[in-house]
Amino acid sequence: MYYNTYLVSDMNYRVPLCQFFSFVFGYIWLNVLTPPSTDITQHYTMGVWAVCLSCVIEMFTEPVYLVSQAFLFVRFKVMASR
């Protein structure tokens, strides 16, 4: 039971931490690394921020999956993984 309590309290800081790292690494990806030529990639900046946003969205859905796994909600876990 201690494992379940620790897991639930551990999830409180994952989304803000993921938002911070997505912003930092997205900034590095756009401004520090060399971008491809502009004639190949027209919407490169939008693609980078879309990847960062998808990481944050996945972190929003991850607690549901982890709680269902920790409390052995098998049917709920199967529905959440779809």
N, C-alpha and C positions, 0 to 999 in steps of 0.2 A: 504493500500500500504506500510505502514511503516513495517508491519509484514513481507512482502516479502523481503524487503531490508535487514532487520535485519537477516532473515534466510539465505540469500545468503552470507552475510558477516560472519556469524557465522560458516559456513561450512569450512572456510579456515584453521582452526587449528585442525580439527577433525582427519584427516589422520595422521599427524605427532604425535599427542597425542596418537592415537591408536597404532602406531608403537612403541612408547616409552613404553607404558604400556604392550604391547604384549611381548616385549623383557624382561622387568622387571619381569612380572609374569611367563613367560616361564622359565627364569633363576631360579626363586623361586621354580617353579614346579619341575624342574630337580634336583636342588642342595640342597634345604632346606627341602622339604617334603621327606618322606621315599618312595623310589621307590619299586615297586613290585619285586618279585624274578625274576632273569634273565632267569630261565628256562620257565617261563610263557610268558614273554614279550621280544621278540627278538629285535623288532624295536621300543622300547618305546620312545627313544629320537627323532626319526624321527616323531613319532606320535604327540609328544608335539609341535614340531616346525610346523607341518602341521596345528594343531589347531590354533596356533598363526598367521600363514600366512592366514588362512581362515578368521580370524577376520579382518586383514588388507584389504583383498580383499573385504570383505563386506563393510568396510568403504569407499572404493573407489566407490562402486556402490550406496551407500546411498544418496549422493548429487543429483544424477539423479532422484531418487524417490522423494526426498523432494522438489526439484524445480518443478517437475511435479504436485505434490500435492498442493504446494503453489499457482501456477499459474493456477490451475484447468485444466490441460491437462489430461483429463480423459482417452482418448485412449492411450496416451503415458504412463500413470501410469499403465494401465493394461498390456501393452507390457513389461514394465520394471519389473513388479512383477512376470512374468513367469519365 
